[in-house]
Amino acid sequence: MYLKKKLIPVIFIFIFSCNDQDYGKFILKELDEIVVPVNDFALSNPGMISIYDSDSGEHVMIYNHVINKLQISEFPSGKLKLNIPLEFESEKRTKRFTGGTLIAEDSIFVTFYPPSLGMINFKGDLTFEQKLPESNYRVSHIGNGSMIPLFKSNGRIYGAQPFLMDHHRMSKEDVQKQQLVYSVSLEEDGAAWHEVFYSPTYWDEGKKLSYFSWAKRGDLIYISPFYDHQIQVFDTKTNQVVNVKTVKSSQVDNFNVVNQMPENESKSVIATLESGQYETFLYDKYRDVFYRVFLPPYPIEKQYEIEELRLMERSRPKTGIMVLDADLNILSEHIFDLFQVHSSDNFLVGKEGLYVSTNNMNSPSFTDDQMSYVKLKLDQ
């Protein structure tokens, strides 16, 4: 334990199997395809998107950077229900919005730079704010969004800080000084950084990059690094890591190691594309399973302009999903067709299934005029 220390109209049925492990037969069925109109020039693959269930049905909240507002819309109709301004007029010179999570029906918790956590209402009024204390290692940024939402548990709001802040100047020993989780009390003044770190072996084979996604089940938060097979389980009752488990995709072997500054941006992006990694990690409360998105390596075998490489990095050519049970055992694993789905951010767990964006930005069918999803459901 680390204490302190564009719509693609295809119909398919996936039967998961793996070359080196027998997970048993689980079927991920496509139920139907969903098209959701966008409002006010929002991106069709927003970097900050989440789905919520309420008495009036399911809704999606996105951050629309074009108009600098949070928008809540009915799902899947796309009907706009609410615009929430993010102006913070009195704080413009000293505060920058870095993310928001809807935690209660009328409460949105937000993060800012310089590092602080606050709460706004549906009018955009800032009703609460708590600055974060200094951590063991200087933290210059915190945020939250689709991959690292804020969580409420046991009277506290928990947030993630997944970056190693000084990658090129850090030593292997320094990795164990960079705390990854903080929390703010809702019952009394105060915030704290917790003794959660990347694995002590994280840089044993070189300086891997840093980021993670996480999900919450009950009192436990599951921390899933992009560049490591191990998942840590953090207990919000004790504020300690209580379990660590290796959960390896058969398609992810070599992670991107950056021991020195790349010669140029093209080489940097190519190294990313040709390495495997994990991405979004989600908990499905309706079916009591986890989804761990993974990105197999994609060999670059011809010359690309840097703009093309950037687009492939943002919306990877190859994407897969692992389905895990509540104990993090692998139930199934699948790789989608090339350029079939968008690899980053835009995954939604709804009552009827997992919604996966089919709006891969490298597909000829890509459009920014609408969100498009295939709805998937796991059957045994």
N, C-alpha and C positions, 0 to 999 in steps of 0.2 A: 504494500500500500504506500501511497506517496504522501504520507503525513509528514509535515515539514518538508519533514523531509517529504406557322401558317397551317392550317388544318390539314392533316394527312388522313384521308378517308380509308382506313384499313380496318378490317375485322380480323381479330386473331384470338387464339386461345394459347396461353403459354403453359407448358408443363415443365416444371423446373427440375433440372438435374445438374450434376457437376461431374467433371471427369475424375476427380480424385476423392470425392466423398459422396456417400449416398445419403441424401437428406430425406428420402421418402418422396412420395408423390403429392405435391400440392399444385393446385391449378389457379393461376391468376387470370380471371376472366375479364374480358372487355365487356362492360355492360352497355355503354353507349358513348357517344361523343358530345361534348359540350362546347358551345360557342358563346362567349360572354362579351358584349360590347364594352368598349372603354369610354371613359368620360374625360373631357377636358384635356385631350392629348396625352393622357397617361400612357406609359409604356405597356406593351402587351406582355412583357415579362418583367414586372416591377421587381426591384431589388428588395423591397420590403412589402410583404403580403402575408396575410393570415386569415383564417376562416373561423367564424364563431357561430355557435348555435344559440338561438333565443326563442322566446315564446312565439315570435312572428316568423320563425324560420331561420335558415342559414344566411349569414352575411359575411362579406369579405371587407377587410380594411387594408388599404394600400397607402403608401406615401407617394403623392404626386408631386415630383420635384419641379414640374413645369409651373405650377401655381403655388407651390410651397404650402400644401395643405394635406392633412390626412382625410381620406375619403372613405365613407362606409356605404356599401352598395348591397342590394339584395343579390343572393347567389342561387341559381345561375342566371337570373334575368338581367343582371347588371344595372337595375334601376337604382339611381343615385338617391340615397336617403339623407346623407349628411356630409357637409364640408366643415372641417375643423381647422381654423387658421393656426398658424405657427409663427406669429409675428414677434411676440414677447417684446413689445415696443420699448419698454423701459430698460431692457437688457441687451439691446441690439449690439452694442459695442463690446460687450463682455461675454456673451453667451451664444453658442451655436448648437442647434438641434442635431442630434446624431442617431435618433431612433425612437420608436414608440411601440408599446404593447398594450392592447386592451385587456385588462385583467378583470375588472368588474363591469357591469352593464353600463355604468356611467363614469368609469374611472380609467384613464389612460396614463400609464406610467411611461416616462420619457427619460432619455439620457442627454447630457449636454457636454460640450467642451467649453472651458476646462471641466475636468471630470466631476460631474454631479448627477444625482438622480432626482427627478421631480414627478409631480402628478398634475395633470391638467383635466379639466372637465370638457364637456362636449362643445363649449363655447370657445375653447382654447385658452381659458384663464389658468394661469399657473397657481395652484392652490397649496402646493407643498414642494419644498426642495431641501435636499441634504447633500452637502459637499462630501466627497469621499476623502478619507484620510490618506496620508502617504503610505505607499506599500513598501515592501522590502526593496523593490527595484522600481525606478522612476517610471510612472505610467503617464503617457502624454495623451492617451485617447481611450475612451470607452464608447460603446455603441450597443444597439440591440436591433433585432430584425428577424427575418424568416428563419435564419439558421441559429441565432442565439437570442431567442426571446427572453424577456424578463419573466420570472416566476414568483408567485406568492406562496409562501409556505411557513407555517408556524409563526405568524406575526411579523414576517420579514419579506422583503423583496430581494430576490437573488439575481445577480447579473454576472455576465462573463467578460473576461478580458483575455482573448485567445492569442494575441500577438506576443512574440518575444520582441521586446521593444528595441533592442540594440543588437540585432542578429550578427552583424559582421564583427563587432567588437566584443561580443560575449564569449566566455569560455564555456566548456561543458559544465563546469561547476556552477556557473551563473544561472543555468537553466533551473536549478533547484532554489533559486532566489526569486524567480518571477512568479508571483501568485496569480492564479487564473480565475478565481471566484471571489466576489465581494457580496455583501448584503447590507441592507439598510433596514433598521427597525421601524415598524409602523406604530409601535406602542410607547416608545420613548426615544429621545434624541440619541442618535448614534449610528455609526456605520463601521463596518469591519472588513478587512481582507482575511480570507481563510487559507489554511495551509494545504492548498491543492496546487500541484505542480505537474508538468509533464514528467513522464517516466524517467527515472535515473539513468536509463539506458538510451534515452531519446536521441542523443548525439553520438552514440558509440561508433556508428559507421559514417560519421560526417554530419555536417550542419544541415539537417533537414529544415524545411520551412515550417511555419507554425500557423495553425488555425484549428478550430474545432467547431462542431455543432453539438447541441445538446437537447435533451428531452426530459420531461418530468412524468413520473408515475408514482402516485401517492406522495409519500414524504421524500422519495428518492429522486435525484437528478443524475442522469446518465450522460457522461461526457465522452464524446466520440471524436477523437482527433482526425484531421484530414490525412496526416502523414504518419500514422501509427496504427497497428492492428488492435491494440488494447483499448478497451472501454473501461473508464473508471466510474464507480457508483458512489455518489456523494449523498450522505444522509443529512437532511436539513434539521433533524431533531438534535443531532450531536455536532453538526458542522464538521464532520470528518468523512474521509474516504473510507468506505466499509468493504469494498470489493473491487477487484480488478480482474478483467477477463479478456483473453485474446479472442477476437472475433474476426477471422481472416477470410476475405474473399479469395476464391480460387483465381481471380483475375488481377489481383493486386499483389505485386512482389517488390518491385524496386521503387522507392520514393525519390522525389527530387532532392538532391543534396546540393547546397550552394555554399561551398567553402570559401569562395572569393567572388568579388564583383564580376558579373558576366561581361564579356567583351562588348556586347551590344544588345539591344532589346530583342532582336530577332532570335539570337541564340538563347536568350533567357526564356522566351515563350516556347521555342522548340523543345527545350529541356523539360518544361512543364508538360507539354503535350505528349512527349515520349516517355513520361513517367506515370505510374499509377498513383491513385489516391482515393480517399473517401470524400464525401461531401455531406449533404443534408442528412440529418438524423431526426426521425419523427417517432412519436408515440401515437398509436391508434387506440384510443380509449374505447371505441365501439367494438373492437375485435381483440383487444388486449395483446397486440403485437407491436414490434418496433420495425421501422424501415430504415435501413442504412444504404444510402445511395453511394455507388462507387463509380470511378472513372478509370477504365482500363487504359493502358498506354496506346497511343496512336502514332505509328511511325510516320515521319514527314519525309516523303520520298521524292518530292519535287520542290522547285523554287516557289515561294509565296511572297507576296508583298506583305509588309508589316501589318497593314490594316486587315488583311485576310487572316493572318496568324492571330491577331488580337481577337477577332470575331470567333475563331475556333477555340480560343482559350476561354472566352466568355460563355460560349454555347458549344460544349465539347462534342466531337464527332461520335464518340462511343460512351454510352451511359448504361449502368446496370443498377438493380435494386436487390438487396438482401432483405429477406423477411426473417425476423428473429422472434422467438417466443419471450415470455416475461422473464425467463432466466438467461436470456441472451444466447440461447441455442439457435443454430441456423435451421430454419424450416425450408427455405427455398432461396434460389439465386437465379437471376436472369439478366442477360444482356439484350438491350433493345437493338433494333436495326440501326445502321449508320444514319445519323442525322434525323432520327425518328422523333426524339424528344429533346427538350431543353434541359440542360444538366444542372442549372443553378437556381436556387431560391424557390421557383414556382411549383411547389408541391403542396397540395392541400388535403388534409384528412377530414372527410365529411362523414355524415351518417351513413351514406350509401356506398362509400368506398374511398379509395385513394385517387385523387385527381392529379394527373401528370400532364404537364404542358407539352403539347405537340408542336409548339411554335419554335422549333430549332432555328436559330438565326442564320444558319448556313444552308437551310433548305430552300429550294426554289419556291416553295409554298409559304415561306415566312411572310407575315404581315404584321404591321404595328397598328392595324385598325381594330383588332379584336383579340381577346384572349381565347385560346383554344386548348381543350383538354380531352384526354381519354380517361374514362372512369374505370378503375380496376378494382376487383374484389377477390380476396383470397378464399378459395374453397378447398376443402380436403376431400 
